[in-house]
Amino acid sequence: MKLITFCLFLAPLVFVFSNEASAHGLEMYVTQKDAGSASGRVTYDDDAPLAGTEVRVLSESGDTLTSVKTASNGTFTLPIFDETITIEVSTPDGHRITQKIEYEDLGGDGDSQESGISITNEDMAFLTQKIVGLEEQIYAYENRVRLHEIIGGIGYIVGVMGLIALLKRPKSS
């Protein structure tokens, strides 16, 4: 009877926590650098840069359009193509990340409307630099461990220990 109770208790835990048992993964973000190129950064989950790794640009049909290597800080620069592309990064140890980017997202000919506002190339470069800085700050914030996550983890542990104590309590006659 105890074995059945234990299995019934363990089965839901296996399904709930099966996705959490991963070592580490990759993170990537890409943004438009200027009119003809885009830049990005590839890091591990712990924000360690992925240096010297090949970044491939794939067409919608899966053909390789170009490939570049990441710099020592994990950054890369690639040209903008006149189509929707997929950026793929694979490491020798088996990690892989892909990101699909629509042509319009990197300054393509989308359904833009004229606003009557003109902006110089210097102003655009300044704004792009500021936006990239904000993207990096948001990225760093999203990957930080926050207090509510720690308290939630402690709550799970206390809850599981409480269930174990409940199952192991002596039966009263």
Buried (B, 14 or more C-beta within 10 A) or exposed (E): EEEEEEEEEEEEEEEEEEEEEEEEEBBBBBBBBBEEEBBBBBBBEEEEBBEEBBBBBBEEEEEEBEEBEBBEEBBBEBEBBEEBBBBBBBBEEEBEBEBEBEBEBBBBEEEEEEEEEEEEEEEEEEEBEEEBEEBEEEBEEEEEEEEEEEEEEEEEEEEEEEEEEEEEEEEEE
